[in-house]
Amino acid sequence: MSSVPESEPSTFITLSVKHPKGVRITRTMRTTDKLHDLTEFYLTMVPAYGCCAGEGIFMHYGRTMSGLLKPTDYGMEDGDEIIFFPISGRSVFVTLKIKGDDGCSFTRTMRRTDRLQDLIDYYNAMVPIAKNCDLLYNGRQLEA
């Protein structure tokens, strides 16, 4: 009688880092490597593509990443995308996350100058059942 070996999680993962201007770098790394290796690789390679590099924030599904953690710490899967937001003074972008009571969430990056109503309208278009729901921030209802 032969047994089928259990599948083990892959020890490698391929991730992409994307700049809002469209520059994208894809790299395969070990799932046990710290993300610092990927972020430093990105910051080193981006100037070669004529894009502004330097300090910035790396985000994965609306969460700011720490280079000290590993892809498995963020639940990253093969093919996931990380977005790099360069910092030049105060960022012109903000990433907001709307989370429903049912556990569903919706993340959107937008300009700080955009109207909050635009985010609410976009969310309502994506999640039609939410049109009659109140949106709260820190326990207070948002006024659009």
N, CA, C and O atoms as a GROMACS GRO file, in nm:
protein
  576
    1MET      N    1   0.085  -0.116   0.000
    1MET     CA    2   0.000   0.000   0.000
    1MET      C    3   0.090   0.123   0.000
    1MET      O    4   0.176   0.138   0.086
    2SER      N    5   0.069   0.211  -0.097
    2SER     CA    6   0.149   0.333  -0.103
    2SER      C    7   0.067   0.450  -0.051
    2SER      O    8  -0.055   0.456  -0.067
    3SER      N    9   0.136   0.540   0.009
    3SER     CA   10   0.065   0.658   0.061
    3SER      C   11   0.105   0.780  -0.022
    3SER      O   12   0.218   0.792  -0.069
    4VAL      N   13   0.012   0.868  -0.036
    4VAL     CA   14   0.036   0.991  -0.110
    4VAL      C   15   0.095   1.092  -0.012
    4VAL      O   16   0.036   1.120   0.092
    5PRO      N   17   0.211   1.147  -0.045
    5PRO     CA   18   0.269   1.244   0.047
    5PRO      C   19   0.182   1.369   0.059
    5PRO      O   20   0.125   1.416  -0.039
    6GLU      N   21   0.175   1.421   0.181
    6GLU     CA   22   0.098   1.544   0.201
    6GLU      C   23   0.171   1.660   0.135
    6GLU      O   24   0.294   1.666   0.135
    7SER      N   25   0.094   1.751   0.078
    7SER     CA   26   0.158   1.865   0.014
    7SER      C   27   0.201   1.965   0.120
    7SER      O   28   0.127   1.996   0.213
    8GLU      N   29   0.321   2.013   0.104
    8GLU     CA   30   0.374   2.111   0.196
    8GLU      C   31   0.362   2.249   0.132
    8GLU      O   32   0.364   2.262   0.010
    9PRO      N   33   0.350   2.351   0.216
    9PRO     CA   34   0.347   2.485   0.158
    9PRO      C   35   0.478   2.512   0.085
    9PRO      O   36   0.584   2.467   0.126
   10SER      N   37   0.469   2.586  -0.023
   10SER     CA   38   0.588   2.617  -0.101
   10SER      C   39   0.687   2.695  -0.016
   10SER      O   40   0.649   2.777   0.067
   11THR      N   41   0.813   2.669  -0.037
   11THR     CA   42   0.916   2.744   0.035
   11THR      C   43   0.954   2.870  -0.041
   11THR      O   44   1.034   2.950   0.008
   12PHE      N   45   0.896   2.889  -0.160
   12PHE     CA   46   0.923   3.008  -0.239
   12PHE      C   47   0.794   3.080  -0.272
   12PHE      O   48   0.688   3.019  -0.282
   13ILE      N   49   0.804   3.211  -0.288
   13ILE     CA   50   0.688   3.293  -0.321
   13ILE      C   51   0.735   3.401  -0.419
   13ILE      O   52   0.844   3.456  -0.405
   14THR      N   53   0.652   3.432  -0.517
   14THR     CA   54   0.683   3.538  -0.612
   14THR      C   55   0.592   3.656  -0.581
   14THR      O   56   0.470   3.644  -0.582
   15LEU      N   57   0.654   3.771  -0.553
   15LEU     CA   58   0.581   3.892  -0.518
   15LEU      C   59   0.618   4.003  -0.614
   15LEU      O   60   0.729   4.006  -0.668
   16SER      N   61   0.525   4.095  -0.636
   16SER     CA   62   0.551   4.213  -0.719
   16SER      C   63   0.543   4.336  -0.631
   16SER      O   64   0.458   4.346  -0.542
   17VAL      N   65   0.633   4.430  -0.656
   17VAL     CA   66   0.627   4.561  -0.591
   17VAL      C   67   0.599   4.661  -0.701
   17VAL      O   68   0.667   4.664  -0.804
   18LYS      N   69   0.497   4.745  -0.679
   18LYS     CA   70   0.453   4.839  -0.782
   18LYS      C   71   0.455   4.981  -0.728
   18LYS      O   72   0.414   5.007  -0.615
   19HIS      N   73   0.503   5.072  -0.810
   19HIS     CA   74   0.501   5.215  -0.780
   19HIS      C   75   0.373   5.272  -0.839
   19HIS      O   76   0.329   5.225  -0.944
   20PRO      N   77   0.310   5.372  -0.776
   20PRO     CA   78   0.187   5.429  -0.833
   20PRO      C   79   0.203   5.479  -0.976
   20PRO      O   80   0.104   5.488  -1.049
   21LYS      N   81   0.326   5.511  -1.019
   21LYS     CA   82   0.348   5.557  -1.156
   21LYS      C   83   0.361   5.440  -1.253
   21LYS      O   84   0.379   5.461  -1.373
   22GLY      N   85   0.351   5.317  -1.203
   22GLY     CA   86   0.349   5.202  -1.291
   22GLY      C   87   0.472   5.116  -1.293
   22GLY      O   88   0.468   5.006  -1.349
   23VAL      N   89   0.584   5.159  -1.235
   23VAL     CA   90   0.704   5.077  -1.233
   23VAL      C   91   0.678   4.954  -1.146
   23VAL      O   92   0.633   4.966  -1.031
   24ARG      N   93   0.705   4.836  -1.200
   24ARG     CA   94   0.680   4.712  -1.128
   24ARG      C   95   0.803   4.623  -1.134
   24ARG      O   96   0.865   4.607  -1.239
   25ILE      N   97   0.836   4.566  -1.020
   25ILE     CA   98   0.945   4.469  -1.013
   25ILE      C   99   0.890   4.343  -0.948
   25ILE      O  100   0.823   4.349  -0.845
   26THR      N  101   0.918   4.230  -1.009
   26THR     CA  102   0.872   4.101  -0.957
   26THR      C  103   0.994   4.020  -0.915
   26THR      O  104   1.094   4.016  -0.986
   27ARG      N  105   0.983   3.956  -0.799
   27ARG     CA  106   1.096   3.879  -0.747
   27ARG      C  107   1.045   3.757  -0.673
   27ARG      O  108   0.944   3.762  -0.603
   28THR      N  109   1.118   3.647  -0.689
   28THR     CA  110   1.089   3.525  -0.615
   28THR      C  111   1.184   3.518  -0.497
   28THR      O  112   1.304   3.542  -0.511
   29MET      N  113   1.129   3.484  -0.381
   29MET     CA  114   1.209   3.478  -0.260
   29MET      C  115   1.159   3.364  -0.172
   29MET      O  116   1.052   3.308  -0.197
   30ARG      N  117   1.235   3.329  -0.072
   30ARG     CA  118   1.191   3.227   0.024
   30ARG      C  119   1.083   3.286   0.114
   30ARG      O  120   1.086   3.405   0.146
   31THR      N  121   0.989   3.205   0.154
   31THR     CA  122   0.885   3.252   0.245
   31THR      C  123   0.941   3.283   0.383
   31THR      O  124   0.876   3.352   0.463
   32THR      N  125   1.060   3.233   0.411
   32THR     CA  126   1.123   3.258   0.542
   32THR      C  127   1.216   3.379   0.540
   32THR      O  128   1.267   3.418   0.645
   33ASP      N  129   1.238   3.441   0.422
   33ASP     CA  130   1.321   3.561   0.413
   33ASP      C  131   1.243   3.680   0.466
   33ASP      O  132   1.120   3.686   0.453
   34LYS      N  133   1.313   3.773   0.525
   34LYS     CA  134   1.247   3.896   0.570
   34LYS      C  135   1.217   3.983   0.448
   34LYS      O  136   1.291   3.983   0.350
   35LEU      N  137   1.109   4.057   0.457
   35LEU     CA  138   1.067   4.142   0.346
   35LEU      C  139   1.165   4.256   0.320
   35LEU      O  140   1.162   4.318   0.214
   36HIS      N  141   1.250   4.284   0.415
   36HIS     CA  142   1.353   4.388   0.397
   36HIS      C  143   1.437   4.360   0.273
   36HIS      O  144   1.475   4.452   0.201
   37ASP      N  145   1.465   4.232   0.247
   37ASP     CA  146   1.543   4.196   0.128
   37ASP      C  147   1.472   4.242   0.001
   37ASP      O  148   1.535   4.294  -0.091
   38LEU      N  149   1.340   4.223  -0.005
   38LEU     CA  150   1.262   4.263  -0.122
   38LEU      C  151   1.252   4.416  -0.132
   38LEU      O  152   1.268   4.471  -0.241
   39THR      N  153   1.226   4.484  -0.022
   39THR     CA  154   1.211   4.628  -0.027
   39THR      C  155   1.343   4.698  -0.062
   39THR      O  156   1.343   4.795  -0.137
   40GLU      N  157   1.454   4.648  -0.010
   40GLU     CA  158   1.583   4.705  -0.044
   40GLU      C  159   1.618   4.680  -0.191
   40GLU      O  160   1.674   4.766  -0.258
   41PHE      N  161   1.583   4.561  -0.241
   41PHE     CA  162   1.603   4.529  -0.383
   41PHE      C  163   1.524   4.627  -0.469
   41PHE      O  164   1.575   4.679  -0.568
   42TYR      N  165   1.400   4.652  -0.431
   42TYR     CA  166   1.314   4.745  -0.506
   42TYR      C  167   1.375   4.885  -0.507
   42TYR      O  168   1.387   4.947  -0.612
   43LEU      N  169   1.413   4.936  -0.390
   43LEU     CA  170   1.466   5.071  -0.381
   43LEU      C  171   1.598   5.085  -0.458
   43LEU      O  172   1.630   5.193  -0.507
   44THR      N  173   1.672   4.976  -0.467
   44THR     CA  174   1.797   4.977  -0.543
   44THR      C  175   1.770   4.978  -0.694
   44THR      O  176   1.840   5.045  -0.770
   45MET      N  177   1.670   4.903  -0.737
   45MET     CA  178   1.641   4.887  -0.879
   45MET      C  179   1.559   5.000  -0.939
   45MET      O  180   1.574   5.028  -1.058
   46VAL      N  181   1.474   5.065  -0.862
   46VAL     CA  182   1.383   5.165  -0.917
   46VAL      C  183   1.455   5.280  -0.986
   46VAL      O  184   1.409   5.322  -1.093
   47PRO      N  185   1.565   5.336  -0.932
   47PRO     CA  186   1.630   5.446  -1.004
   47PRO      C  187   1.672   5.409  -1.146
   47PRO      O  188   1.678   5.495  -1.234
   48ALA      N  189   1.703   5.282  -1.168
   48ALA     CA  190   1.742   5.238  -1.302
   48ALA      C  191   1.627   5.254  -1.401
   48ALA      O  192   1.649   5.256  -1.522
   49TYR      N  193   1.505   5.264  -1.352
   49TYR     CA  194   1.389   5.279  -1.439
   49TYR      C  195   1.346   5.424  -1.450
   49TYR      O  196   1.239   5.453  -1.504
   50GLY      N  197   1.428   5.517  -1.400
   50GLY     CA  198   1.398   5.658  -1.413
   50GLY      C  199   1.283   5.706  -1.326
   50GLY      O  200   1.218   5.805  -1.358
   51CYS      N  201   1.258   5.637  -1.217
   51CYS     CA  202   1.149   5.673  -1.128
   51CYS      C  203   1.207   5.724  -0.997
   51CYS      O  204   1.315   5.682  -0.956
   52CYS      N  205   1.136   5.813  -0.934
   52CYS     CA  206   1.187   5.865  -0.807
   52CYS      C  207   1.181   5.756  -0.700
   52CYS      O  208   1.078   5.692  -0.681
   53ALA      N  209   1.292   5.736  -0.630
   53ALA     CA  210   1.298   5.637  -0.524
   53ALA      C  211   1.337   5.707  -0.395
   53ALA      O  212   1.345   5.830  -0.389
   54GLY      N  213   1.362   5.631  -0.295
   54GLY     CA  214   1.403   5.687  -0.167
   54GLY      C  215   1.314   5.633  -0.058
   54GLY      O  216   1.281   5.514  -0.056
   55GLU      N  217   1.276   5.720   0.032
   55GLU     CA  218   1.192   5.677   0.143
   55GLU      C  219   1.049   5.660   0.096
   55GLU      O  220   1.003   5.727   0.003
   56GLY      N  221   0.982   5.569   0.161
   56GLY     CA  222   0.843   5.548   0.126
   56GLY      C  223   0.781   5.442   0.214
   56GLY      O  224   0.843   5.390   0.307
   57ILE      N  225   0.659   5.410   0.184
   57ILE     CA  226   0.582   5.311   0.259
   57ILE      C  227   0.547   5.197   0.165
   57ILE      O  228   0.501   5.220   0.053
   58PHE      N  229   0.568   5.075   0.210
   58PHE     CA  230   0.528   4.956   0.136
   58PHE      C  231   0.400   4.905   0.199
   58PHE      O  232   0.392   4.887   0.321
   59MET      N  233   0.298   4.882   0.116
   59MET     CA  234   0.168   4.838   0.169
   59MET      C  235   0.121   4.712   0.098
   59MET      O  236   0.142   4.694  -0.022
   60HIS      N  237   0.058   4.626   0.175
   60HIS     CA  238  -0.001   4.502   0.124
   60HIS      C  239  -0.145   4.496   0.173
   60HIS      O  240  -0.169   4.486   0.293
   61TYR      N  241  -0.240   4.503   0.080
   61TYR     CA  242  -0.383   4.503   0.112
   61TYR      C  243  -0.416   4.604   0.221
   61TYR      O  244  -0.487   4.572   0.317
   62GLY      N  245  -0.364   4.728   0.205
   62GLY     CA  246  -0.400   4.834   0.297
   62GLY      C  247  -0.324   4.836   0.428
   62GLY      O  248  -0.347   4.923   0.511
   63ARG      N  249  -0.233   4.742   0.447
   63ARG     CA  250  -0.155   4.738   0.571
   63ARG      C  251  -0.012   4.777   0.542
   63ARG      O  252   0.050   4.728   0.448
   64THR      N  253   0.042   4.868   0.624
   64THR     CA  254   0.182   4.906   0.612
   64THR      C  255   0.268   4.787   0.651
   64THR      O  256   0.243   4.723   0.753
   65MET      N  257   0.368   4.758   0.570
   65MET     CA  258   0.454   4.642   0.595
   65MET      C  259   0.578   4.681   0.672
   65MET      O  260   0.629   4.792   0.660
   66SER      N  261   0.625   4.588   0.751
   66SER     CA  262   0.754   4.602   0.818
   66SER      C  263   0.853   4.509   0.749
   66SER      O  264   0.823   4.392   0.725
   67GLY      N  265   0.970   4.561   0.718
   67GLY     CA  266   1.072   4.480   0.654
   67GLY      C  267   1.127   4.372   0.745
   67GLY      O  268   1.197   4.281   0.700
   68LEU      N  269   1.095   4.380   0.874
   68LEU     CA  270   1.145   4.282   0.970
   68LEU      C  271   1.063   4.154   0.970
   68LEU      O  272   1.105   4.053   1.028
   69LEU      N  273   0.948   4.156   0.904
   69LEU     CA  274   0.861   4.038   0.901
   69LEU      C  275   0.880   3.962   0.771
   69LEU      O  276   0.945   4.010   0.678
   70LYS      N  277   0.821   3.842   0.766
   70LYS     CA  278   0.831   3.754   0.649
   70LYS      C  279   0.697   3.753   0.575
   70LYS      O  280   0.594   3.792   0.632
   71PRO      N  281   0.697   3.709   0.450
   71PRO     CA  282   0.571   3.701   0.375
   71PRO      C  283   0.463   3.619   0.448
   71PRO      O  284   0.345   3.652   0.442
   72THR      N  285   0.504   3.515   0.518
   72THR     CA  286   0.406   3.433   0.590
   72THR      C  287   0.342   3.510   0.704
   72THR      O  288   0.229   3.481   0.742
   73ASP      N  289   0.414   3.608   0.760
   73ASP     CA  290   0.357   3.688   0.870
   73ASP      C  291   0.239   3.772   0.823
   73ASP      O  292   0.152   3.808   0.902
   74TYR      N  293   0.236   3.804   0.694
   74TYR     CA  294   0.127   3.883   0.637
   74TYR      C  295   0.027   3.796   0.562
   74TYR      O  296  -0.069   3.848   0.504
   75GLY      N  297   0.047   3.666   0.562
   75GLY     CA  298  -0.044   3.577   0.489
   75GLY      C  299  -0.032   3.595   0.339
   75GLY      O  300  -0.128   3.571   0.266
   76MET      N  301   0.085   3.638   0.293
   76MET     CA  302   0.103   3.660   0.149
   76MET      C  303   0.101   3.529   0.073
   76MET      O  304   0.144   3.425   0.122
   77GLU      N  305   0.050   3.538  -0.048
   77GLU     CA  306   0.042   3.422  -0.136
   77GLU      C  307   0.119   3.452  -0.263
   77GLU      O  308   0.146   3.567  -0.297
   78ASP      N  309   0.154   3.346  -0.333
   78ASP     CA  310   0.227   3.359  -0.458
   78ASP      C  311   0.150   3.451  -0.553
   78ASP      O  312   0.031   3.432  -0.576
   79GLY      N  313   0.219   3.551  -0.607
   79GLY     CA  314   0.157   3.644  -0.701
   79GLY      C  315   0.102   3.770  -0.638
   79GLY      O  316   0.052   3.857  -0.710
   80ASP      N  317   0.108   3.784  -0.505
   80ASP     CA  318   0.056   3.904  -0.439
   80ASP      C  319   0.134   4.028  -0.482
   80ASP      O  320   0.249   4.021  -0.526
   81GLU      N  321   0.067   4.142  -0.468
   81GLU     CA  322   0.126   4.270  -0.508
   81GLU      C  323   0.143   4.359  -0.386
   81GLU      O  324   0.055   4.367  -0.300
   82ILE      N  325   0.256   4.426  -0.379
   82ILE     CA  326   0.286   4.523  -0.274
   82ILE      C  327   0.296   4.657  -0.345
   82ILE      O  328   0.355   4.667  -0.452
   83ILE      N  329   0.240   4.760  -0.286
   83ILE     CA  330   0.245   4.892  -0.347
   83ILE      C  331   0.340   4.980  -0.266
   83ILE      O  332   0.333   4.985  -0.144
   84PHE      N  333   0.429   5.050  -0.339
   84PHE     CA  334   0.523   5.142  -0.277
   84PHE      C  335   0.472   5.284  -0.295
   84PHE      O  336   0.447   5.328  -0.407
   85PHE      N  337   0.455   5.356  -0.184
   85PHE     CA  338   0.414   5.496  -0.187
   85PHE      C  339   0.532   5.581  -0.142
   85PHE      O  340   0.568   5.580  -0.024
   86PRO      N  341   0.593   5.656  -0.235
   86PRO     CA  342   0.707   5.740  -0.196
   86PRO      C  343   0.661   5.852  -0.103
   86PRO      O  344   0.548   5.901  -0.113
   87ILE      N  345   0.749   5.891  -0.014
   87ILE     CA  346   0.719   5.999   0.079
   87ILE      C  347   0.802   6.120   0.041
   87ILE      O  348   0.925   6.112   0.035
   88SER      N  349   0.736   6.228   0.016
   88SER     CA  350   0.804   6.356  -0.002
   88SER      C  351   0.723   6.454   0.082
   88SER      O  352   0.628   6.516   0.035
   89GLY      N  353   0.764   6.466   0.206
   89GLY     CA  354   0.684   6.543   0.299
   89GLY      C  355   0.563   6.457   0.337
   89GLY      O  356   0.574   6.335   0.345
   90ARG      N  357   0.452   6.518   0.358
   90ARG     CA  358   0.331   6.445   0.393
   90ARG      C  359   0.274   6.381   0.267
   90ARG      O  360   0.262   6.447   0.164
   91SER      N  361   0.241   6.255   0.275
   91SER     CA  362   0.190   6.183   0.159
   91SER      C  363   0.060   6.245   0.109
   91SER      O  364  -0.024   6.287   0.188
   92VAL      N  365   0.046   6.249  -0.022
   92VAL     CA  366  -0.078   6.300  -0.080
   92VAL      C  367  -0.184   6.190  -0.086
   92VAL      O  368  -0.299   6.216  -0.120
   93PHE      N  369  -0.144   6.068  -0.052
   93PHE     CA  370  -0.236   5.955  -0.056
   93PHE      C  371  -0.266   5.904   0.084
   93PHE      O  372  -0.185   5.916   0.176
   94VAL      N  373  -0.382   5.848   0.098
   94VAL     CA  374  -0.421   5.781   0.221
   94VAL      C  375  -0.492   5.653   0.179
   94VAL      O  376  -0.569   5.652   0.083
   95THR      N  377  -0.467   5.546   0.251
   95THR     CA  378  -0.534   5.420   0.223
   95THR      C  379  -0.638   5.397   0.332
   95THR      O  380  -0.605   5.391   0.450
   96LEU      N  381  -0.761   5.384   0.290
   96LEU     CA  382  -0.872   5.364   0.383
   96LEU      C  383  -0.929   5.224   0.365
   96LEU      O  384  -0.933   5.171   0.254
   97LYS      N  385  -0.972   5.167   0.475
   97LYS     CA  386  -1.029   5.033   0.472
   97LYS      C  387  -1.167   5.038   0.535
   97LYS      O  388  -1.183   5.088   0.647
   98ILE      N  389  -1.264   4.986   0.465
   98ILE     CA  390  -1.400   4.975   0.517
   98ILE      C  391  -1.422   4.827   0.548
   98ILE      O  392  -1.404   4.742   0.461
   99LYS      N  393  -1.460   4.800   0.670
   99LYS     CA  394  -1.480   4.661   0.711
   99LYS      C  395  -1.623   4.643   0.760
   99LYS      O  396  -1.670   4.717   0.846
  100GLY      N  397  -1.690   4.544   0.703
  100GLY     CA  398  -1.828   4.517   0.741
  100GLY      C  399  -1.838   4.423   0.859
  100GLY      O  400  -1.742   4.355   0.894
  101ASP      N  401  -1.956   4.420   0.921
  101ASP     CA  402  -1.979   4.330   1.033
  101ASP      C  403  -1.965   4.184   0.992
  101ASP      O  404  -1.936   4.098   1.076
  102ASP      N  405  -1.986   4.156   0.863
  102ASP     CA  406  -1.979   4.018   0.814
  102ASP      C  407  -1.835   3.974   0.789
  102ASP      O  408  -1.812   3.862   0.743
  103GLY      N  409  -1.737   4.061   0.818
  103GLY     CA  410  -1.597   4.026   0.800
  103GLY      C  411  -1.541   4.068   0.665
  103GLY      O  412  -1.420   4.064   0.644
  104CYS      N  413  -1.628   4.107   0.573
  104CYS     CA  414  -1.580   4.152   0.442
  104CYS      C  415  -1.515   4.288   0.458
  104CYS      O  416  -1.557   4.370   0.540
  105SER      N  417  -1.412   4.311   0.378
  105SER     CA  418  -1.348   4.441   0.385
  105SER      C  419  -1.321   4.493   0.245
  105SER      O  420  -1.316   4.418   0.148
  106PHE      N  421  -1.304   4.623   0.238
  106PHE     CA  422  -1.282   4.692   0.112
  106PHE      C  423  -1.175   4.796   0.138
  106PHE      O  424  -1.190   4.879   0.228
  107THR      N  425  -1.068   4.794   0.059
  107THR     CA  426  -0.957   4.886   0.078
  107THR      C  427  -0.940   4.970  -0.048
  107THR      O  428  -0.947   4.920  -0.160
  108ARG      N  429  -0.919   5.100  -0.027
  108ARG     CA  430  -0.899   5.189  -0.142
  108ARG      C  431  -0.799   5.297  -0.105
  108ARG      O  432  -0.807   5.358   0.002
  109THR      N  433  -0.705   5.320  -0.194
  109THR     CA  434  -0.610   5.430  -0.177
  109THR      C  435  -0.660   5.547  -0.258
  109THR      O  436  -0.697   5.533  -0.375
  110MET      N  437  -0.662   5.664  -0.196
  110MET     CA  438  -0.713   5.783  -0.262
  110MET      C  439  -0.632   5.905  -0.218
  110MET      O  440  -0.558   5.899  -0.120
  111ARG      N  441  -0.647   6.013  -0.290
  111ARG     CA  442  -0.580   6.137  -0.252
  111ARG      C  443  -0.644   6.194  -0.124
  111ARG      O  444  -0.764   6.179  -0.102
  112ARG      N  445  -0.563   6.257  -0.042
  112ARG     CA  446  -0.615   6.318   0.080
  112ARG      C  447  -0.718   6.427   0.048
  112ARG      O  448  -0.804   6.457   0.130
  113THR      N  449  -0.708   6.485  -0.070
  113THR     CA  450  -0.798   6.593  -0.108
  113THR      C  451  -0.929   6.544  -0.168
  113THR      O  452  -1.021   6.624  -0.189
  114ASP      N  453  -0.940   6.413  -0.196
  114ASP     CA  454  -1.064   6.360  -0.249
  114ASP      C  455  -1.174   6.368  -0.143
  114ASP      O  456  -1.148   6.360  -0.023
  115ARG      N  457  -1.295   6.384  -0.190
  115ARG     CA  458  -1.409   6.389  -0.098
  115ARG      C  459  -1.435   6.251  -0.040
  115ARG      O  460  -1.425   6.151  -0.112
  116LEU      N  461  -1.469   6.245   0.086
  116LEU     CA  462  -1.503   6.118   0.150
  116LEU      C  463  -1.626   6.056   0.084
  116LEU      O  464  -1.640   5.934   0.080
  117GLN      N  465  -1.714   6.140   0.033
  117GLN     CA  466  -1.834   6.090  -0.034
  117GLN      C  467  -1.797   6.006  -0.156
  117GLN      O  468  -1.868   5.911  -0.188
  118ASP      N  469  -1.686   6.039  -0.224
  118ASP     CA  470  -1.642   5.959  -0.338
  118ASP      C  471  -1.610   5.817  -0.294
  118ASP      O  472  -1.644   5.721  -0.364
  119LEU      N  473  -1.544   5.801  -0.179
  119LEU     CA  474  -1.514   5.668  -0.126
  119LEU      C  475  -1.642   5.594  -0.090
  119LEU      O  476  -1.656   5.476  -0.121
  120ILE      N  477  -1.734   5.662  -0.026
  120ILE     CA  478  -1.860   5.599   0.014
  120ILE      C  479  -1.939   5.556  -0.109
  120ILE      O  480  -1.994   5.446  -0.112
  121ASP      N  481  -1.946   5.642  -0.211
  121ASP     CA  482  -2.017   5.606  -0.334
  121ASP      C  483  -1.952   5.486  -0.402
  121ASP      O  484  -2.022   5.397  -0.451
  122TYR      N  485  -1.818   5.484  -0.404
  122TYR     CA  486  -1.747   5.372  -0.466
  122TYR      C  487  -1.774   5.243  -0.389
  122TYR      O  488  -1.798   5.138  -0.449
  123TYR      N  489  -1.772   5.251  -0.257
  123TYR     CA  490  -1.800   5.133  -0.174
  123TYR      C  491  -1.942   5.083  -0.198
  123TYR      O  492  -1.964   4.963  -0.212
  124ASN      N  493  -2.038   5.175  -0.203
  124ASN     CA  494  -2.177   5.136  -0.227
  124ASN      C  495  -2.194   5.071  -0.364
  124ASN      O  496  -2.277   4.981  -0.380
  125ALA      N  497  -2.118   5.114  -0.463
  125ALA     CA  498  -2.124   5.053  -0.595
  125ALA      C  499  -2.066   4.912  -0.592
  125ALA      O  500  -2.114   4.823  -0.663
  126MET      N  501  -1.963   4.891  -0.511
  126MET     CA  502  -1.898   4.760  -0.503
  126MET      C  503  -1.976   4.663  -0.413
  126MET      O  504  -1.976   4.543  -0.437
  127VAL      N  505  -2.040   4.716  -0.310
  127VAL     CA  506  -2.114   4.634  -0.214
  127VAL      C  507  -2.255   4.691  -0.204
  127VAL      O  508  -2.285   4.763  -0.109
  128PRO      N  509  -2.342   4.660  -0.301
  128PRO     CA  510  -2.474   4.723  -0.307
  128PRO      C  511  -2.558   4.706  -0.180
  128PRO      O  512  -2.639   4.793  -0.149
  129ILE      N  513  -2.540   4.598  -0.108
  129ILE     CA  514  -2.620   4.575   0.011
  129ILE      C  515  -2.588   4.675   0.122
  129ILE      O  516  -2.665   4.691   0.216
  130ALA      N  517  -2.473   4.743   0.110
  130ALA     CA  518  -2.428   4.835   0.215
  130ALA      C  519  -2.494   4.973   0.207
  130ALA      O  520  -2.468   5.057   0.293
  131LYS      N  521  -2.578   4.998   0.107
  131LYS     CA  522  -2.633   5.133   0.088
  131LYS      C  523  -2.712   5.184   0.208
  131LYS      O  524  -2.717   5.305   0.230
  132ASN      N  525  -2.772   5.096   0.285
  132ASN     CA  526  -2.851   5.140   0.400
  132ASN      C  527  -2.774   5.128   0.530
  132ASN      O  528  -2.833   5.132   0.638
  133CYS      N  529  -2.644   5.114   0.522
  133CYS     CA  530  -2.562   5.096   0.641
  133CYS      C  531  -2.498   5.227   0.682
  133CYS      O  532  -2.472   5.314   0.599
  134ASP      N  533  -2.472   5.239   0.812
  134ASP     CA  534  -2.399   5.355   0.863
  134ASP      C  535  -2.251   5.326   0.855
  134ASP      O  536  -2.209   5.213   0.883
  135LEU      N  537  -2.171   5.423   0.819
  135LEU     CA  538  -2.026   5.409   0.819
  135LEU      C  539  -1.973   5.478   0.944
  135LEU      O  540  -2.002   5.595   0.970
  136LEU      N  541  -1.893   5.403   1.021
  136LEU     CA  542  -1.839   5.455   1.146
  136LEU      C  543  -1.688   5.466   1.138
  136LEU      O  544  -1.622   5.385   1.073
  137TYR      N  545  -1.633   5.566   1.206
  137TYR     CA  546  -1.489   5.581   1.221
  137TYR      C  547  -1.464   5.605   1.369
  137TYR      O  548  -1.511   5.704   1.426
  138ASN      N  549  -1.389   5.514   1.431
  138ASN     CA  550  -1.364   5.519   1.575
  138ASN      C  551  -1.494   5.531   1.654
  138ASN      O  552  -1.501   5.604   1.752
  139GLY      N  553  -1.596   5.458   1.610
  139GLY     CA  554  -1.723   5.453   1.680
  139GLY      C  555  -1.817   5.568   1.652
  139GLY      O  556  -1.928   5.571   1.705
  140ARG      N  557  -1.776   5.664   1.569
  140ARG     CA  558  -1.862   5.776   1.535
  140ARG      C  559  -1.909   5.765   1.391
  140ARG      O  560  -1.832   5.725   1.303
  141GLN      N  561  -2.033   5.801   1.366
  141GLN     CA  562  -2.087   5.794   1.231
  141GLN      C  563  -2.022   5.900   1.143
  141GLN      O  564  -2.009   6.016   1.183
  142LEU      N  565  -1.982   5.858   1.022
  142LEU     CA  566  -1.923   5.951   0.926
  142LEU      C  567  -2.030   6.034   0.860
  142LEU      O  568  -2.135   5.983   0.821
  143GLU      N  569  -2.003   6.160   0.848
  143GLU     CA  570  -2.090   6.250   0.773
  143GLU      C  571  -2.019   6.281   0.642
  143GLU      O  572  -1.912   6.341   0.643
  144ALA      N  573  -2.077   6.240   0.532
  144ALA     CA  574  -2.010   6.258   0.402
  144ALA      C  575  -2.023   6.398   0.352
  144ALA      O  576  -1.973   6.430   0.244
   0.00000   0.00000   0.00000
